[in-house]
Each structure stands twice: as structure tokens, then as C-alpha cells.
Amino acid sequence: MNGNKLACAQRFNASHVVEAELLHLDWATKQPAQRMLDAGYWRRRLLAVKCGFELTDLQVRRLEKILQRLGHPAE
């Protein structure tokens, strides 16, 4: 039982980390671009969140919306 509660608590805390990161990235990507913090940098940060955490459907939609705002990477 204690193991199950611990797993739920860890997921709860991770959810807060994801929410905080998505809020920051949403705000940051709306700011004027800086030389070092271009769309490629923010795209990498978003993809790191996507790969590093198990996201809810809502979080995936928010992340995809931010990626769309950044546009496609220059290839």
C-alpha cells in the first residue's frame, strides 16, 4: 500500500513540474526572440519535456500548440 501511495505522490509532483514548465515555455515563446533563445532553442526545450515526462492529453495539446506557434524547424 505504501508503495502505491508513493508512486501516486511522485506522479503528482511530476505533474506540477510539467505544468510549471509548460507555463514558462508558453510565456517565454511569446516574448521577443533573443539571439541565443531562438525558436530552435524553445523547440528543443519543449521536446525535452515531451520525451522526459508522461503527459496528459491536455498537456500534449498545449505542448503541440506552442510548437505550432514556433513554426517548423529550418532544414
N, CA and C atoms as an extended XYZ file, in Angstrom:
225
Properties=species:S:1:pos:R:3:atomname:S:1:resname:S:1:resid:I:1 pbc="F F F"
N         0.815       -1.194        0.000 N   MET     1
C         0.000        0.000        0.000 CA  MET     1
C         0.860        1.260        0.000 C   MET     1
N         1.888        1.303        0.836 N   ASN     2
C         2.726        2.493        0.896 CA  ASN     2
C         3.430        2.750       -0.422 C   ASN     2
N         3.821        1.661       -1.120 N   GLY     3
C         4.461        1.829       -2.422 CA  GLY     3
C         3.535        2.474       -3.425 C   GLY     3
N         2.276        2.097       -3.394 N   ASN     4
C         1.297        2.667       -4.309 CA  ASN     4
C         1.076        4.151       -4.017 C   ASN     4
N         1.001        4.511       -2.737 N   LYS     5
C         0.845        5.928       -2.364 CA  LYS     5
C         2.059        6.735       -2.806 C   LYS     5
N         3.251        6.149       -2.662 N   LEU     6
C         4.470        6.832       -3.061 CA  LEU     6
C         4.480        7.068       -4.564 C   LEU     6
N         4.079        6.071       -5.340 N   ALA     7
C         4.036        6.222       -6.793 CA  ALA     7
C         3.058        7.314       -7.193 C   ALA     7
N         1.910        7.382       -6.547 N   CYS     8
C         0.939        8.433       -6.842 CA  CYS     8
C         1.488        9.804       -6.470 C   CYS     8
N         2.179        9.874       -5.359 N   ALA     9
C         2.751       11.152       -4.920 CA  ALA     9
C         3.823       11.617       -5.898 C   ALA     9
N         4.644       10.712       -6.395 N   GLN    10
C         5.679       11.087       -7.347 CA  GLN    10
C         5.053       11.574       -8.655 C   GLN    10
N         4.031       10.897       -9.117 N   ARG    11
C         3.354       11.321      -10.343 CA  ARG    11
C         2.723       12.696      -10.143 C   ARG    11
N         2.129       12.929       -8.998 N   PHE    12
C         1.519       14.217       -8.665 CA  PHE    12
C         2.564       15.310       -8.719 C   PHE    12
N         3.727       15.077       -8.114 N   ASN    13
C         4.796       16.065       -8.125 CA  ASN    13
C         5.319       16.289       -9.533 C   ASN    13
N         5.455       15.226      -10.315 N   ALA    14
C         5.921       15.371      -11.688 CA  ALA    14
C         4.919       16.179      -12.501 C   ALA    14
N         3.650       16.000      -12.229 N   SER    15
C         2.629       16.763      -12.936 CA  SER    15
C         2.812       18.251      -12.677 C   SER    15
N         3.149       18.613      -11.460 N   HIS    16
C         3.405       20.016      -11.143 CA  HIS    16
C         4.629       20.534      -11.900 C   HIS    16
N         5.635       19.709      -12.036 N   VAL    17
C         6.840       20.103      -12.776 CA  VAL    17
C         6.474       20.367      -14.233 C   VAL    17
N         5.704       19.466      -14.829 N   VAL    18
C         5.288       19.629      -16.222 CA  VAL    18
C         4.444       20.886      -16.379 C   VAL    18
N         3.502       21.100      -15.486 N   GLU    19
C         2.645       22.294      -15.564 CA  GLU    19
C         3.482       23.565      -15.478 C   GLU    19
N         4.413       23.605      -14.547 N   ALA    20
C         5.268       24.785      -14.394 CA  ALA    20
C         6.112       25.008      -15.647 C   ALA    20
N         6.648       23.931      -16.196 N   GLU    21
C         7.474       24.050      -17.397 CA  GLU    21
C         6.648       24.520      -18.592 C   GLU    21
N         5.444       23.970      -18.754 N   LEU    22
C         4.594       24.395      -19.868 CA  LEU    22
C         4.168       25.855      -19.726 C   LEU    22
N         3.851       26.283      -18.511 N   LEU    23
C         3.504       27.696      -18.292 CA  LEU    23
C         4.676       28.603      -18.659 C   LEU    23
N         5.866       28.216      -18.212 N   HIS    24
C         7.055       29.021      -18.520 CA  HIS    24
C         7.312       29.049      -20.025 C   HIS    24
N         7.258       27.890      -20.667 N   LEU    25
C         7.545       27.833      -22.098 CA  LEU    25
C         6.494       28.578      -22.915 C   LEU    25
N         5.243       28.519      -22.489 N   ASP    26
C         4.195       29.265      -23.174 CA  ASP    26
C         4.480       30.755      -23.085 C   ASP    26
N         4.831       31.230      -21.895 N   TRP    27
C         5.154       32.648      -21.708 CA  TRP    27
C         6.411       33.027      -22.495 C   TRP    27
N         7.451       32.214      -22.369 N   ALA    28
C         8.743       32.543      -22.969 CA  ALA    28
C         8.678       32.589      -24.490 C   ALA    28
N         7.886       31.708      -25.083 N   THR    29
C         7.823       31.687      -26.543 CA  THR    29
C         6.994       32.834      -27.110 C   THR    29
N         6.321       33.569      -26.264 N   LYS    30
C         5.568       34.748      -26.707 CA  LYS    30
C         6.407       36.020      -26.599 C   LYS    30
N         7.581       35.936      -25.998 N   GLN    31
C         8.454       37.086      -25.825 CA  GLN    31
C         9.245       37.326      -27.111 C   GLN    31
N         9.737       38.553      -27.307 N   PRO    32
C        10.570       38.804      -28.492 CA  PRO    32
C        11.787       37.877      -28.496 C   PRO    32
N        12.125       37.380      -29.671 N   ALA    33
C        13.246       36.442      -29.804 CA  ALA    33
C        14.558       37.132      -29.460 C   ALA    33
N        15.411       36.398      -28.791 N   GLN    34
C        16.762       36.859      -28.498 CA  GLN    34
C        17.724       35.996      -29.301 C   GLN    34
N        18.917       36.473      -29.453 N   ARG    35
C        19.897       35.768      -30.280 CA  ARG    35
C        20.118       34.326      -29.830 C   ARG    35
N        20.326       34.115      -28.530 N   MET    36
C        20.613       32.773      -28.020 CA  MET    36
C        19.343       31.958      -27.773 C   MET    36
N        18.221       32.617      -27.626 N   LEU    37
C        16.971       31.926      -27.299 CA  LEU    37
C        16.006       32.005      -28.483 C   LEU    37
N        16.411       31.390      -29.589 N   ASP    38
C        15.590       31.412      -30.788 CA  ASP    38
C        14.571       30.274      -30.773 C   ASP    38
N        13.803       30.162      -31.829 N   ALA    39
C        12.763       29.133      -31.913 CA  ALA    39
C        13.341       27.727      -31.767 C   ALA    39
N        14.522       27.489      -32.293 N   GLY    40
C        15.152       26.171      -32.175 CA  GLY    40
C        15.423       25.799      -30.728 C   GLY    40
N        15.876       26.767      -29.942 N   TYR    41
C        16.120       26.523      -28.514 CA  TYR    41
C        14.839       26.134      -27.806 C   TYR    41
N        13.759       26.897      -28.032 N   TRP    42
C        12.485       26.617      -27.364 CA  TRP    42
C        11.891       25.298      -27.849 C   TRP    42
N        12.087       24.992      -29.115 N   ARG    43
C        11.604       23.716      -29.654 CA  ARG    43
C        12.296       22.555      -28.945 C   ARG    43
N        13.619       22.671      -28.754 N   ARG    44
C        14.367       21.622      -28.034 CA  ARG    44
C        13.887       21.486      -26.596 C   ARG    44
N        13.612       22.595      -25.934 N   ARG    45
C        13.104       22.544      -24.554 CA  ARG    45
C        11.755       21.841      -24.496 C   ARG    45
N        10.871       22.156      -25.437 N   LEU    46
C         9.559       21.516      -25.470 CA  LEU    46
C         9.669       20.023      -25.743 C   LEU    46
N        10.528       19.652      -26.667 N   LEU    47
C        10.696       18.233      -26.984 CA  LEU    47
C        11.317       17.479      -25.810 C   LEU    47
N        12.157       18.147      -25.028 N   ALA    48
C        12.727       17.515      -23.831 CA  ALA    48
C        11.631       17.222      -22.810 C   ALA    48
N        10.687       18.128      -22.663 N   VAL    49
C         9.557       17.894      -21.759 CA  VAL    49
C         8.723       16.728      -22.283 C   VAL    49
N         8.475       16.735      -23.582 N   LYS    50
C         7.654       15.686      -24.201 CA  LYS    50
C         8.300       14.310      -24.019 C   LYS    50
N         9.616       14.243      -24.137 N   CYS    51
C        10.322       12.959      -24.007 CA  CYS    51
C        10.578       12.566      -22.556 C   CYS    51
N        10.694       13.532      -21.678 N   GLY    52
C        11.093       13.263      -20.307 CA  GLY    52
C         9.971       12.939      -19.337 C   GLY    52
N         8.736       13.208      -19.736 N   PHE    53
C         7.608       13.010      -18.835 CA  PHE    53
C         6.464       12.322      -19.569 C   PHE    53
N         5.641       11.635      -18.802 N   GLU    54
C         4.395       11.105      -19.347 CA  GLU    54
C         3.364       12.209      -19.224 C   GLU    54
N         2.875       12.693      -20.356 N   LEU    55
C         1.978       13.838      -20.375 CA  LEU    55
C         0.528       13.402      -20.494 C   LEU    55
N        -0.347       14.224      -19.935 N   THR    56
C        -1.780       14.002      -20.120 CA  THR    56
C        -2.152       14.463      -21.529 C   THR    56
N        -3.344       14.116      -21.979 N   ASP    57
C        -3.807       14.552      -23.298 CA  ASP    57
C        -3.851       16.072      -23.390 C   ASP    57
N        -4.300       16.710      -22.334 N   LEU    58
C        -4.356       18.173      -22.317 CA  LEU    58
C        -2.956       18.775      -22.419 C   LEU    58
N        -2.005       18.216      -21.694 N   GLN    59
C        -0.638       18.721      -21.745 CA  GLN    59
C        -0.033       18.531      -23.135 C   GLN    59
N        -0.339       17.412      -23.776 N   VAL    60
C         0.159       17.172      -25.138 CA  VAL    60
C        -0.411       18.216      -26.087 C   VAL    60
N        -1.694       18.523      -25.967 N   ARG    61
C        -2.319       19.534      -26.824 CA  ARG    61
C        -1.689       20.909      -26.595 C   ARG    61
N        -1.444       21.255      -25.333 N   ARG    62
C        -0.803       22.546      -25.031 CA  ARG    62
C         0.595       22.608      -25.629 C   ARG    62
N         1.346       21.521      -25.472 N   LEU    63
C         2.709       21.462      -25.996 CA  LEU    63
C         2.694       21.585      -27.519 C   LEU    63
N         1.799       20.877      -28.179 N   GLU    64
C         1.704       20.935      -29.638 CA  GLU    64
C         1.310       22.331      -30.108 C   GLU    64
N         0.447       23.003      -29.364 N   LYS    65
C         0.033       24.367      -29.715 CA  LYS    65
C         1.237       25.320      -29.666 C   LYS    65
N         2.065       25.165      -28.646 N   ILE    66
C         3.268       26.009      -28.531 CA  ILE    66
C         4.222       25.701      -29.676 C   ILE    66
N         4.406       24.417      -29.995 N   LEU    67
C         5.284       24.042      -31.110 CA  LEU    67
C         4.783       24.642      -32.422 C   LEU    67
N         3.479       24.638      -32.627 N   GLN    68
C         2.917       25.231      -33.848 CA  GLN    68
C         3.198       26.713      -33.911 C   GLN    68
N         3.119       27.382      -32.773 N   ARG    69
C         3.406       28.818      -32.732 CA  ARG    69
C         4.853       29.094      -33.133 C   ARG    69
N         5.751       28.168      -32.781 N   LEU    70
C         7.161       28.351      -33.121 CA  LEU    70
C         7.435       28.082      -34.593 C   LEU    70
N         6.548       27.381      -35.262 N   GLY    71
C         6.739       27.089      -36.676 CA  GLY    71
C         7.603       25.843      -36.855 C   GLY    71
N         7.851       25.521      -38.092 N   HIS    72
C         8.644       24.345      -38.429 CA  HIS    72
C        10.127       24.697      -38.367 C   HIS    72
N        10.965       23.725      -37.968 N   PRO    73
C        12.405       23.991      -37.912 CA  PRO    73
C        12.960       24.232      -39.316 C   PRO    73
N        13.912       25.110      -39.391 N   ALA    74
C        14.577       25.356      -40.670 CA  ALA    74
C        15.457       24.162      -41.013 C   ALA    74
N        15.240       23.602      -42.185 N   GLU    75
C        16.012       22.408      -42.575 CA  GLU    75
C        16.862       22.697      -43.783 C   GLU    75
